């Protein structure tokens, strides 16, 4: 399974984009601020809980999250990041480097609705896919 995060709007405090699964639109994404152009990531750029993960391609798996006490989609082998999950929320403040997903944009600028549907659906899709194939996310 191939997941793609297409970053569309890079703001001073957050990033908005769209998530695609096997080239089909899946949901909206809000994440922290992008601090490096593609290929220019340096550890010194990271600000804890305020930095989007670097551009690139990473393995994805549905695994148990001790923090959320449930199965969630995780993004792994991200340089200088740990515990990256795809979960619900409303703004980049809901994230600590994670991807905040929702089927609906929020009423406020740079926000989405606190929609558990997208979070649960991607976790279910990844959980099923990882039984027979590797799952990847590419961030562009």
N, C-alpha and C positions, 0 to 999 in steps of 0.2 A: 504494500500500500504506500502510495506517495501522498504526503500532505505538503501543501505549499502555503506559506504565510507571505502574502504580498503586502508590504508596507506601503501605504498610500499617502498619509499625511504625517509629516514629522514636525511636531510642535515643540515648543521650548520645555514643556513638562511631561509630554506623553507622545505616544505614537498610535495612529489609527491604521487599521488594515483589514484585509479580508483573508479568510482561511478557505482553502480549496482542498478537497479530497479527490484524488484521481481526476484532477482537472475540472471538477464540478464545484461551484460555489457551495460552501457549507455554512459559514457564519461570519459575523463581524468580530474584530479583535481590538482590544485596547491593551497597550503595554507601556512600560516605562520609556523614558527618553532614549533615543538612539544616540550614542556618544562617539561612534566611529563609522566611517564609510566602509563599504565592503572591502575586506582584505587588509584593513588598517587597525585591527583590534590590538590594544595593548592593555595589560593588566592595570596600569596606572590610571586608565580612563574610568574604571569602575567606581561608582558611588553606590554603596550598599543600599538595596531596596529602591533605587532610583535609576537603574540602568537596564535597558533592553539587552537581551542576549545578542551576541555578535551575529552578523550575517553568516550563513553557512548551511551545511547539511548535517543533521544529527539523527541518531537513532531514537525511536519513540517506543515506549512500552506502557501498557496498563499495569500498574503495580500498586501495592498497598502504601498509602501515605499515613505515616504515624501522626503527622500534624493535623490532617483532616479526618483521620480515623475512618478511612474508606478507600476503596479502589479508585485511583485517578490516573489520568494519562500523564506520564512523565517524559521529559526531554533530557537525554543523557549525553555525557561526554562534551558538555559545553565548557570551553576554556574559562576558568576563574569563576564558575558558577556551580552551585549545588542545590539540589532540591527543587528543580524547575518543574512546575506542574502547569497543566491547562485546567483552569477552573473558572467558576463564575465570580461575579463582582459587578461593580458599576463604573469605576474609573481606574486610572493607573495607581491610585492610592490603595486599591485592593490588591496590588501586585507587589512582589519583591523580586522582580525579574521574570515573573510568570506571565503566561498569556491569559488574559481575561476574555472569555468568549460569551457571545450571546447571539440569538437570532434577530434581536431588535436593537436599534440604536436608542439611546436615552433621550430624555426631554432636554437635558442640559448639554451644552457643548462638550465634546470630547468624552462622551459617556455612552454606556450601553445599559440595557435593563438587566437587573439581577436575575438572569434566566438560567435556571439549573438544567433546562432541557438540552441546550447545546453542550454543556459540560458532560451530562450523562450520556448523550448520544455519541459524542466522540470517544468517550471511554469504552462504550459498548462496541463500537466499530473497531477500535484498535485491539481490544481484548479478543474479538473474534478473528481478526486478521493475523494477529501474532501467533496464532496456533499453526498457521501454514506458511507464513511468509514474514520477512523482515518489514518493519514499518519505519519510514523515514520522514523527517520534516526538512524542507529546504526553505530558508528565509531569504527573500529577495527584496 
